[in-house]
């Protein structure tokens, strides 16, 4: 039995299947961890969701910012952008079933035996594991409820950007979703910066990548994350695994086999135009 961790798929179904064939993934025996952003930008978000849903308990996923955006689009809260290529999914006969399955997926995966946690963007250094788990449950409970569109309408925004147990209501939920799905940089005290997207070597002082600031979770657990394609899986400390390598931007889809820490890659089938290349550089 093996555990395979795969970075952001973004609708790149053909590359996902090729990568799983490369590692000889067996859903009856193996476990597949996915860092979120299953959908958008690539050509086959519908096929990706259908396939991952069909895996049942063999797949452990976390929601990413593009997955949350899909939920907002489906609820009529946000605009369906042509570049996201979501229309076939939104118009599919099983769209309701897929969306209702997606909104019941977690923001955080934890395996205490493996000492491994996974979140789409990472874990803010302001949280210990108990706080991260409690915060994830807060948002997950709302997404599973009939009132989930109210949260989706309020999740867009960059404030508050500093964690406090005193946060309540939609402000608390927005911070949590930003930390789990959008975070890249933090100030030295752990406060989130929601604006900078430069490569770490070009980031303005005093900002640091969240993983460069010691936190309670990273001291005890390995952390797998996606979201930050421009890292190209490089530059993280030992025990921190950035797995988004920009497949939808013409890069690779990357898989880490946990048991022996071996990497496998599947090149993208996509060729980018100039606009895509500029957006990829900022991702």
C-alpha positions as CSV (number, residue, x, y, z in Angstrom):
1,X,0.0,0.0,0.0
2,X,1.4,3.4,-1.0
3,X,0.3,7.0,-0.3
4,X,0.6,9.3,-3.3
5,X,0.4,13.1,-3.0
6,X,-0.4,15.1,-6.1
7,X,-0.3,18.8,-6.6
8,X,-2.9,21.1,-8.1
9,X,-4.7,19.4,-11.0
10,X,-6.6,22.4,-12.4
11,X,-8.7,20.4,-14.8
12,X,-5.7,18.5,-16.3
13,X,-7.5,15.2,-16.5
14,X,-5.3,13.5,-19.1
15,X,-2.1,14.3,-17.2
16,X,-3.7,13.1,-14.0
17,X,-4.5,9.7,-15.5
18,X,-1.1,9.4,-17.1
19,X,0.6,10.2,-13.8
20,X,-1.5,7.6,-11.9
21,X,-0.7,5.0,-14.6
22,X,3.0,5.9,-14.3
23,X,3.0,5.1,-10.6
24,X,0.6,2.2,-11.0
25,X,-1.9,3.6,-8.6
26,X,-4.3,1.0,-7.3
27,X,-7.4,2.5,-5.6
28,X,-8.2,-0.7,-3.9
29,X,-4.8,-0.6,-2.1
30,X,-3.3,2.9,-2.3
31,X,-4.3,6.3,-1.0
32,X,-4.3,9.4,-3.1
33,X,-3.9,12.8,-1.5
34,X,-4.7,15.9,-3.6
35,X,-3.7,19.4,-2.6
36,X,-6.8,21.1,-3.9
37,X,-7.7,23.3,-6.9
38,X,-9.0,20.3,-8.8
39,X,-10.8,22.6,-11.2
40,X,-10.4,25.6,-13.5
41,X,-7.9,26.7,-16.1
42,X,-7.3,23.2,-17.6
43,X,-9.7,21.7,-20.2
44,X,-11.4,18.9,-18.2
45,X,-12.6,20.0,-14.8
46,X,-15.7,18.0,-15.2
47,X,-13.8,14.8,-15.9
48,X,-11.5,15.4,-12.9
49,X,-14.3,15.8,-10.5
50,X,-16.1,12.8,-11.8
51,X,-13.0,10.7,-11.5
52,X,-11.9,11.8,-8.0
53,X,-15.4,11.4,-6.7
54,X,-15.5,7.9,-8.1
55,X,-12.4,7.0,-6.0
56,X,-14.4,7.2,-2.8
57,X,-12.4,6.8,0.4
58,X,-9.2,6.1,-1.7
59,X,-8.9,9.9,-2.3
60,X,-8.2,12.4,0.4
61,X,-8.5,16.0,-0.9
62,X,-8.6,19.5,0.4
63,X,-10.4,22.5,-1.0
64,X,-8.5,25.2,-2.8
65,X,-9.4,28.7,-3.7
66,X,-10.4,27.7,-7.2
67,X,-12.7,25.0,-5.8
68,X,-14.3,27.5,-3.5
69,X,-14.7,29.9,-6.5
70,X,-16.5,27.2,-8.4
71,X,-18.9,26.8,-5.6
72,X,-19.5,30.5,-5.7
73,X,-20.1,30.5,-9.4
74,X,-22.5,27.6,-9.2
75,X,-24.4,29.4,-6.4
76,X,-24.7,32.5,-8.7
77,X,-22.5,34.6,-6.4
78,X,-19.5,35.0,-8.7
79,X,-19.0,35.3,-12.4
80,X,-18.1,32.4,-14.6
81,X,-14.9,33.6,-16.2
82,X,-14.1,32.1,-19.7
83,X,-10.5,31.5,-18.8
84,X,-11.5,29.1,-16.1
85,X,-13.2,26.8,-18.6
86,X,-15.9,25.7,-16.2
87,X,-18.9,25.8,-18.5
88,X,-19.0,22.1,-19.4
89,X,-19.0,21.3,-15.7
90,X,-21.6,23.9,-14.8
91,X,-23.9,22.6,-17.6
92,X,-23.3,18.9,-16.9
93,X,-26.4,16.8,-16.0
94,X,-24.6,15.7,-12.8
95,X,-23.4,19.2,-11.8
96,X,-25.6,19.3,-8.7
97,X,-24.3,16.0,-7.5
98,X,-20.7,17.0,-8.1
99,X,-21.0,20.4,-6.5
100,X,-22.7,19.0,-3.4
101,X,-20.0,16.4,-3.1
102,X,-17.3,19.0,-3.5
103,X,-18.7,21.4,-0.9
104,X,-18.5,18.6,1.7
105,X,-14.8,18.1,1.2
106,X,-12.4,19.3,4.0
107,X,-9.9,22.2,4.2
108,X,-7.4,20.1,6.1
109,X,-6.1,16.5,6.1
110,X,-4.2,15.1,9.1
111,X,-2.6,11.7,9.5
112,X,-1.1,11.4,13.0
113,X,0.5,8.1,12.2
114,X,2.4,9.5,9.2
115,X,2.9,12.9,11.0
116,X,1.6,14.5,7.9
117,X,-0.9,17.4,7.3
118,X,-2.1,18.8,4.0
119,X,-3.8,22.1,3.2
120,X,-4.1,23.9,-0.1
121,X,-2.0,27.0,0.7
122,X,-0.4,25.8,3.9
123,X,-0.7,26.3,7.6
124,X,-0.3,29.8,9.1
125,X,2.5,29.9,11.8
126,X,-0.1,31.5,14.1
127,X,-1.9,28.2,14.5
128,X,-1.1,25.0,16.4
129,X,-2.6,21.8,15.0
130,X,-5.6,21.8,17.4
131,X,-6.5,25.4,16.3
132,X,-6.0,24.5,12.6
133,X,-8.3,21.5,13.0
134,X,-10.9,23.6,14.9
135,X,-10.8,26.4,12.3
136,X,-11.1,23.9,9.4
137,X,-14.2,22.4,11.0
138,X,-15.8,25.9,11.3
139,X,-15.7,26.5,7.6
140,X,-16.5,22.9,6.7
141,X,-19.6,23.0,8.8
142,X,-20.9,26.2,7.0
143,X,-20.1,24.7,3.6
144,X,-22.1,21.6,4.5
145,X,-25.1,23.6,5.6
146,X,-28.0,25.2,3.7
147,X,-26.6,28.6,4.5
148,X,-23.3,28.0,2.6
149,X,-24.0,30.7,-0.1
150,X,-23.9,33.4,2.6
151,X,-20.3,32.4,3.4
152,X,-19.3,32.2,-0.2
153,X,-20.6,35.7,-0.8
154,X,-18.6,37.0,2.1
155,X,-15.4,35.0,1.6
156,X,-13.9,37.4,-0.9
157,X,-11.7,40.0,0.7
158,X,-8.3,40.3,2.4
159,X,-9.2,41.3,5.9
160,X,-8.9,40.5,8.7
161,X,-5.4,39.2,8.1
162,X,-4.3,38.6,11.8
163,X,-5.6,35.6,13.7
164,X,-7.4,36.1,17.0
165,X,-9.7,33.7,18.9
166,X,-11.8,36.8,19.4
167,X,-12.7,36.8,15.7
168,X,-16.3,35.8,15.1
169,X,-18.9,35.4,12.3
170,X,-18.0,36.0,8.7
171,X,-14.7,37.8,9.6
172,X,-13.5,34.7,11.3
173,X,-14.6,32.4,8.4
174,X,-12.9,34.7,5.9
175,X,-9.6,34.6,7.7
176,X,-9.7,30.9,8.0
177,X,-10.5,30.3,4.3
178,X,-7.8,32.8,3.3
179,X,-5.2,31.1,5.5
180,X,-6.0,27.6,4.2
181,X,-6.5,28.5,0.5
182,X,-4.8,31.8,-0.5
183,X,-1.9,32.4,1.8
184,X,1.7,32.8,0.5
185,X,3.5,35.4,2.6
186,X,3.4,36.4,6.2
187,X,4.9,39.2,8.3
188,X,7.3,38.0,11.0
189,X,4.5,37.8,13.6
190,X,2.5,35.5,11.3
191,X,0.1,38.2,10.1
192,X,-1.0,37.3,6.5
193,X,0.0,39.4,3.5
194,X,-2.6,38.8,0.8
195,X,-1.0,40.9,-1.9
196,X,2.5,39.8,-2.7
197,X,3.1,37.1,-5.3
198,X,6.7,37.6,-6.1
199,X,9.3,34.8,-5.9
200,X,10.7,34.6,-2.4
201,X,14.0,36.1,-3.4
202,X,12.1,39.2,-4.6
203,X,9.6,39.6,-1.8
204,X,9.5,43.0,-0.1
205,X,10.9,43.1,3.4
206,X,9.9,42.0,6.0
207,X,7.6,39.5,4.3
208,X,8.6,35.8,4.3
209,X,7.0,32.7,2.9
210,X,4.7,31.2,5.5
211,X,6.9,28.1,5.6
212,X,10.0,30.2,6.5
213,X,8.4,31.3,9.8
214,X,8.6,28.6,12.5
215,X,5.3,27.5,13.7
216,X,3.9,24.8,16.1
217,X,2.6,22.5,13.3
218,X,5.8,22.5,11.2
219,X,7.8,21.6,14.2
220,X,6.0,18.3,14.7
221,X,4.5,17.5,11.3
222,X,5.4,17.4,7.7
223,X,3.2,19.8,5.6
224,X,2.1,19.2,2.0
225,X,0.6,22.1,0.1
226,X,-0.1,23.3,-3.4
227,X,-1.3,26.7,-4.6
228,X,2.1,28.3,-5.2
229,X,3.0,27.2,-8.8
230,X,5.8,29.7,-9.2
231,X,7.8,28.0,-6.5
232,X,8.1,25.0,-8.9
233,X,8.3,22.8,-5.9
234,X,11.6,24.3,-4.8
235,X,13.0,26.3,-1.9
236,X,11.0,24.9,1.0
237,X,12.6,23.6,4.2
238,X,12.9,20.0,5.1
239,X,9.5,18.5,5.9
240,X,7.6,21.1,3.8
241,X,6.4,19.8,0.4
242,X,5.2,22.2,-2.2
243,X,3.6,20.1,-4.9
244,X,2.0,22.6,-7.3
245,X,4.3,22.7,-10.3
246,X,2.0,24.5,-12.8
247,X,0.6,21.7,-14.9
248,X,-2.2,24.0,-16.2
249,X,0.5,26.6,-17.1
250,X,2.5,24.2,-19.2
251,X,4.6,22.9,-16.3
252,X,4.3,19.4,-14.8
253,X,1.9,17.5,-12.6
254,X,3.9,16.3,-9.7
255,X,3.4,13.3,-7.4
256,X,5.2,12.4,-4.2
257,X,5.2,8.8,-3.0
258,X,5.2,9.3,0.7
259,X,6.8,6.0,1.8
260,X,10.1,6.6,0.0
261,X,9.8,10.3,-0.8
262,X,10.2,9.6,-4.5
263,X,8.9,12.2,-7.0
264,X,7.2,11.5,-10.3
265,X,6.2,14.1,-12.9
266,X,3.9,14.2,-15.9
267,X,4.5,17.0,-18.4
268,X,1.6,19.2,-19.3
269,X,-0.2,18.8,-22.6
270,X,-0.9,22.5,-22.7
271,X,0.9,25.2,-24.7
272,X,0.6,28.7,-23.3
273,X,0.0,32.0,-25.1
274,X,1.7,35.2,-23.9
275,X,-1.2,36.1,-21.6
276,X,-1.1,32.7,-19.9
277,X,2.6,33.0,-19.4
278,X,2.3,36.3,-17.7
279,X,-0.4,35.0,-15.4
280,X,1.5,31.8,-14.6
281,X,4.5,33.9,-13.5
282,X,2.3,35.5,-10.9
283,X,0.7,32.3,-9.7
